[in-house]
Amino acid sequence: MSDDQGWGDTSYNGRKVLKTPELDAMAASGLRFNRFYAAHPQCSPTRGSVLTGRHPNRYGCFQANMSIRPEEVTIGKVLKTAGYATGHFGKWHVGPVKAESPLCPGALGLDESLSHDNWFDLDPPLSRSGGPPQTFQGEPCEIVTEAALEFIRRQAATIAIPPGVGRHRVAIRAGKENE
């Protein structure tokens, strides 16, 4: 999932600068995402809806900088109980990222995270899985993307894929993301 990605931000729609090979392959096979909807025009309520699958009015987050309720069932909690590895990399913005918070990524079912409470800029201070903030040198999008890719590579190396499910696609996606 990406944040603030518009319809024109894909190679298959003519964007020359961005490389979107996975989305291009899906589009070539007939699967296109041409309509995008958000639960709310502001960040925190929409993020909460992605996490819970519920409308912001149902879980009480009505504007940016509001937290969701800790008792909400999140996709992270559901996937974790089903045995999936879960993670969050980037702007959290639905509560504090500190480990002692009932709203941190770990408390909401995410195994690993490299996150910031709100927005971040060049050389961002980020919390790794609820730990104390550390300053990372560089462009924040590159930092969190690389952390997410490393998480995916580690998980792909440990999963058992049933015969016929497409192991080659997992290996390609986990090891050759720059192609």
N, C-alpha and C positions, 0 to 999 in steps of 0.2 A: 504494500500500500504506500502511496506517496501523498505528500501534503502539498496543496496548492498546485497540483499538476493540471494544466488546462488541456482542452481538446487538441490544440495545436502543438502541444509539447511532446510529440511523438514523431519518429522518423517516417512512419507510414502516412502521416498527414502533412509531410513536406518539411518538417523541421530538420535543418541541415546540421546544426551544432550538436543536438542531443542524439545519442545513440540509444535506441530502445529495441534491441534485437528480439527480446522475448515478446514484447507487445507487437512487433512487426510480424513475427512468426504466427502469433495468434490471429492477427488481422488477415494474413494471407490465407489462413485456413477457414476464414469466415467469421471469427469471433472478434467483434469490435465493441468497444465501450464508447458509445457516441453520446450518451446522456449521463449526466452526473447530478446527483442530488445529495444534499446535506440536510441533516435534521434541524439545523439552526444556522443563521448567518455568522455566528461567532464561534471561536475556537473551542473553548472548554465544553460547551454543551454538545457540539458535534463529536468531539473526541469521546465524551462519555457515552454517546449513542453508539459509536463504533465498538466500544468496550462492552456495553450492556445489551445492545440490540433493542434498546427502548428509546422512546421519545423523551427529550429533556424534561418535559412536564411530568413524566412518570417517575423520574428519579431526582427531581428537585434541583437541577442545574439550569439556571435561566439566563446566565450571561457569562462573559469571559471572566476568568480568575475565580470562578466558583468551583468548589470540589464536588465530586460525586459522593454519595453515601457509602461508607465502608461495607455495609451489609449487601450491597448490590452483587448479583451474580454476574461475573464478567466472562468474556470469551476465554481469557487466560485461565480462569479457574476451571471452566468446563473442559478445555483442551488438556489441561494438566491432569485432571482426573481420568481422562481417556488415554493417558500415557504419552502425550505429545510434549516435546521440549518447546518452551515458549520464551520469547524475549521482546524487549522494547529498546529501541535505539533512537534517541533524538529528544524532541520536546515532549514532555509529559503533560503538563498543564491541566491535570485533573486532581491535583493534590501534591503534597510534598513528596520528594523522591528519597528522603532519608529513611533508613531501615526501620526506625522506631515509629514511623507514621503508619496508621492503619490504611492509608491510601497510596503507599509507595507501590511501585511496580510489583515487587515481590509479594506484598500482601494481597494484591489483586490477581495473583496467579501466574506471574511471569517469573520464570526461572533466573533469567539473567537480564541485566539492563546496563545501558550507558546513556544516562538521561540528565536532563536539566528540568527544573520546575517549570520554567517558562521559556522565553526566547533566549537565544545565545548568538554571539557574534564571533569574529576571528579570535583564535586562541581561547576557546570556551572553557569555563570551569564545569566539569561533568562529574556526576556521581556514578561509580561503577557498582551496581547491585546494592544501592543504598548506603554505600560507604561515604566517607568524607569527600567533598569535592576536590578534584585534582584539575589543574590547568593543563589542557592539551594544546600543543602547538599546531597551528594550521587552520585550514578551512573547516568549519564545523560539519558541513554536509559530507565532506570526504572522510572525516574522522568517524562519524557515526555509521556511514555506509561501510567502511572497512571493518568496523566492529561487527556489524550485522552479517557481513559476508563471512567473517571468521567464525561467527557463531553457526552459520549455516554449514560451513565446511566441516566443523567439528561434529555437528549433528549428522550430516550426511555420511560421515565415516563410521558412524556407530549404528546406523539403522539396518534392519534386515528387510529387504523388499521382496514380497512374494513373487514367484516366477510369473513372467508375463506382464508385469506391471510397468516395466520400462526403466530398468536400472540405468541404461545408458543415458537417459535424460537427466536423472539425478546426478550422475557422475559429471556430465557435461556442465550442468548448471552450477555444481559446486566447485568445479575446478577451472573453468574457462570463461569466467564472467566477462572478460574483456574482448571476447570475439564478437 
